[in-house]
């Protein structure tokens, strides 16, 4: 699973360990399903502080067509918030992605930065709405919170080069957007951009062979791409230390560690864990069922521990 999460070809794993190729694909399927359960239970539990979110899409070359993979990231903690896959780059893809962002934490004061795709702003205004209680009888009206901000970075191309970048604010005040960018990107010259999610897309392209721009490993099935997305994204969150998240170690007593920096993973920076997970810990993490099965008598010990 570690080799698959780092982009090792399946044929190389078969040649190195002498296992059947179908066995490796079965492992990849089970690992992807396990990573999705862990992501939905830990990341999408609504405990993440969403301050600056970026979203973008990747065009994936398939055998019988094209797929679109949409990703989102929380800039402050570099946490991958989830992804969505669709054969079309339409509003359903964007709606599925933003719904996962909404499940990760409160969006009352979030800044969403995207490219020029108009579906982001339209769907965000609908999905990020909350109930506004005005004291009247009946069902509360859904309204967009006053703290939600939406900005776009639109690139104009001449040939294959970027000739101009148009930055505009769709929802919110310009000064508040700039202040949020400076605070989350830790730079006084911060501007509206999608650089962080594009860097995340580069990580996915390096670790998933179907995402390479010129590849012979085209996607045959959508589920294969989905399993790989969850495996790479979860290992990125829990198992990989991010260089930009490290902290300087405080000088302690004699005999303490001589390392100057304390490395952290995106999950540690977001407050989801207190240590870096190993691949074995990620694969063996017990996710409790959504609903306990109804049975007579006392439940078994393993079911009580999982719950």
Secondary structure by P-SEA (a helix, b strand, c coil): cccccccccaaaaaaaccccaaaaaaaaaaaaaaaaaaaaaccccccccccbbbbbbbbbbcccbbbbbbbbbcccccccccccccccccaaaaaaaaaaaaaaccccbbbbbbcccaaaaaaaaaaabbbbbccccccbbbbccccbbbbbbbbbbccccccbbbbbbccccaaaaaaaaaaaaccccccccaaaaaaaaaaaaacccccccccccccccaaaaaaaaaaaaaaacccccccccbbbbcccccccccccbbbbccccccccccccccaaaaaaccccccccccccccccaaaaaac
